Amino acid sequence: MQTVAAPTSVGNLIVCYATFHGEPGYAIRTPDRRVIFVDHDAQSVDLTTADSAALVLLGDVNLAEAQALVDFLAGGAAQICVSRRQEVA
């Protein structure tokens, strides 16, 4: 696996994979610091401080997609695993 530089956000818009009450989707923090949850059906919910206990952030979308692309270009998961140098202890 290669290290991918952290992407710069456009206008402080931060998008993370997330779950909200167990529903998968995206958590978006806007430049005015509001947090919006968008599920895979494009339904959005403005979250409040009270909703924070039900929100689980899973990772930055840009970073995850960039790493997935790098892995794909390296031949995919199977190719990466079989080509990795084996250390003998």
Stockholm file with secondary structure:
# STOCKHOLM 1.0

chainA/1-89         MQTVAAPTSVGNLIVCYATFHGEPGYAIRTPDRRVIFVDHDAQSVDLTTADSAALVLLGDVNLAEAQALVDFLAGGAAQICVSRRQEVA
#=GR chainA/1-89 SS CCCCCCCCCSTTCEEEEEEETTEEEEEEECTTSCEEEEETTCCEEEECGGGGGGEEEEEEHHHHHHHHHHHHHTTHHHHHHHHSCCCCC
#=GC SS_cons        CCCCCCCCCSTTCEEEEEEETTEEEEEEECTTSCEEEEETTCCEEEECGGGGGGEEEEEEHHHHHHHHHHHHHTTHHHHHHHHSCCCCC
//
